[in-house]
Amino acid sequence: MIRVFDIIFSFISLIIFCPIILPILIILRFTGEGEVFYKQPRVGINGKIFNLLKLATMLKNSPTIGTKNITLKNDPRILPVGKFLRSSKLNEIPQLLNIFLGDMSFIGPRPLTEDKFLLYNLRERLIISSVTPGLSGVGSIIFRNEENLFVKKEDINKIYTNEIIPYKAKLEIWYVKNRSLRMNIILIYYTLLVVLFPKLGKKIKLLKKIPTPTDFLKKRLF
């Protein structure tokens, strides 16, 4: 049932977003480095690697420089147009094609790059990769502004490994255990809520049901 929902609504969404995406593609083609789409290998269902599609928002070689696959607030690798696309989440629109093709679902664990995915322990990896990854999900909603969690002069990799990854694992496993079409529709609603009205993010009722974050994350997330 979830797959039928994904096929129908990803197709409808692609049609709806066409008038919006076409002008953006033209702007990207003639600004920045001239790149329009960005493909990045991500870990999908059962550990299968697939190419996640996004609109290009960063320098071509950004995965090999600076903080690599960790993006910071005001990251110098982000292109001028890319800043708007990222804040509005419009850079995620091409993933509707990933959903239509079956690589992703509207809702599920957020697909990570292989180096980040391997930070989960074996049990976590098996549970999280047992379902189709999502364009959004409980982890994506809670960590919607992940780049804002980092403060300058901090050990970014240590924070990501010791604080963010363990809590992401708990959130994604919580989703897998509570997964249903009803839950997916609820999470789609919350996704739209936090994208359109960011200040309401702290008031979502979902926060009462999900695993409790550490004090460190609680102060920065909520």
N, C-alpha and C positions, 0 to 999 in steps of 0.2 A: 504493500500500500504506500509506503514511504517513497519507493522508487517511482511509482506512477505519479505521485504528487510532484516529485522532483522533475520528471520529464515534462509534464504539462506546464508547470509554472516557470521552469527555466526557459522553455520555448516562448511563452507569453512575455516573460521579462525581457528576453533578447529583442523581441519586436518593439516593446515599449521603450527600451533604452536606445534604440538605433538613432533617433533624432538627437539624442544627447551625446552619444559616443562619437558620431561622425565628426562634428566640429572639433572635439577634443583630439581626435586622431590627426586632424590637419594641423592643429596647433603644435602637437608634439613632434610632428614630422619636420616642422620648420623652426623649432626652438631646441634649446639644450644641445644634445648630441645627435639629434635627428632620429632617435629610436622611438618606436611607437609601442611595441609590446615587449614584455620581459618574461622569459621562461625560466623557471627555477625548479630543479628536481626536488621533489618532496616525497616523504614516505606516506603511502596510502594504505588501503585495506590489505591485511595479511602481509604487511611489510613491502608491498610492491611499490616501486619507484615510478612516479609519473611527473609530467611537466605541468606545474601550476602556472596559470597565465595571469599576468597583471599588466596594467598600463605602466610604461617606463616612467619612474619618478626619481631615479638616482643615477649616478654616474655608472657607466658600463662596467667598470672594474671595481665597483664598491664592495663585492663579496671578498675581495682580496686585500683591501686596505682598511686602515682604521680599526674599528671594532667589528669588522667583517659582517657576520650575520646578525649582529645585535645593533639595532638602530636607536640612536639617542635623540633627545629633544634638540631641535635646531641642528641636526646632524649636517655638517658641511657637505656631505656627499649628495644631499637631496637637491634636485634641480628646482629652479624658481616655480615653474608650473606644478612640479611634483608636490610641493608643500601643500597647495590647495587640494590636489587630487587625493592626497593621503588624509588630510584633515576631514574631507567630505566623504571619504571612503569610495569615491568614484573610481579609484585605481583598481578596485576589486571586481568591477563589472565583468571583465573577460572571463572570470571564473564561472559565470553562468554557462559558458561553453563546456567547462570542465564538468559541471553538474549534468548538463544535457548528455554528455558522452559517457557518464557513469563513473568518472574518476572521483567525483565529490558528490556530496549531498548539500542541501541548503543548510542543514544543521548536523553537527557532528564534532568530534575532536578536531582541533585545528591541526592541519598537516604541517609537520616541521621538516626542516632540512635534516639530512641524515645525521650530521654531527650533533644537532640539538636533540634529535630523537634518541640517540644512544646515551644521552644523559639520564633517561628513564632507566630504572632497573629492569631486568628481564621480565618479571611478572607484570610490571606496568606496561611494558611494550606490547606484550601479548594481549592484554585486555584492551588497551587503547586501539591497537591496530585490528581488532576483531570486527570493527564496524567501519563504514565508509566515513572518511574525514569530511568536515563541513566548511562551507563558506563562513558560517558563524557557529556559535555554540556557547555553552556556559563559560568555557575558558576564554573565548574571544570577547565575550561581553565584559567579564570581570577585568581582563587585561586589555581593554579596548585602547587605552592610552599607555601602553607598556613603556614607551620611550620616556615618559615623564617620571618613571620610578627611579631613574638614575640621576644622581647628583655628581657634579664634577669632582674629580680627585678621589672618587671611590673606586674600589676594585670591582669593576663591572662584571667580569667573568665570575668572580666569587659570589656576588649577589645573585647572578642569574642561576648559577649551579646550586647554591645552597638555600636560596629562598624561593625564587620564581619557579624553577623546574619541579621541586617537590610539591608545591601547591597546585601547579598546573596538572600534575599527575593525579592528585586527589580530585580535582574538579572534573577532569575528563573521565576518570573511572566512575565517579558519581553519575555522570551523564549516561555512560554505557549501561549501568545498572538500572537506570530509570528511563531508558529510551523508549519512546512511543511516538505515534503520530501526534497525539495530543501534546506531549512535551515539546515536540518540534515546533508546533504552531505557537505555543507559549513563548518559546525562545526566539522565534521570528518576530513576535510582537515586541519583546524586550530589546531585540537588536534594533528595530526601527525606532524605539523609544530613545535609546541612548545615542543613536546617530542624529536624530532630529532634535532631541532635547537633552543634550549632555548633562545639564545640571540636575535632571531627574534621576540620573543613574544611581544615586545613593538611596533612592526611595523604593527601588524595585523589591517586591515581596520575595523574589527568588533568594535574596540574601539570607533569609531566615531558614532556608532549607539546605543550602550547600555547605560543604565542609568549612570549618572556621579557619581563617588564615592566621599566620603567626602575628605577633604584635608588630613586628617590623613592617609586614605587608599591610596590616590593617591601617596603620598610620598613613601609608602612601596611597593605598587603593581607595579607601573610603573616607 
